[in-house]
Amino acid sequence: MSLMINDECINCDVCESECPNHAIYQGNDIYIIDSAKCTECVGHFDEPQCLEVCPVDCIFPDPVHIEQQSELMSKFLKLVALNAC
């Protein structure tokens, strides 16, 4: 499943630059993760990098976007193909 940022986000800007898929961006009040681009870093790293760097632990699995590892890998491959064009 993709990840989401809850309202405990302090807008520290650390997570945005760590996302290899550029799925994190500044929203009106907090940072937002684009579920269409979030692969939980599958294909890039063993662990989601945003979770590794978040100082307030405000990033959680998004229950609306449940995906298996194979689906995350498929999404990664599609994103890589799109970026290669």
Secondary structure, DSSP 4 states (H G I P E B T S, - for coil): --EEE-TT-----HHHHH-TT--EEE-SSSEEE-TTT--TTTTT-SS-HHHHH-SS--EEE-TTS---HHHHHHHHHHHHHHHH-
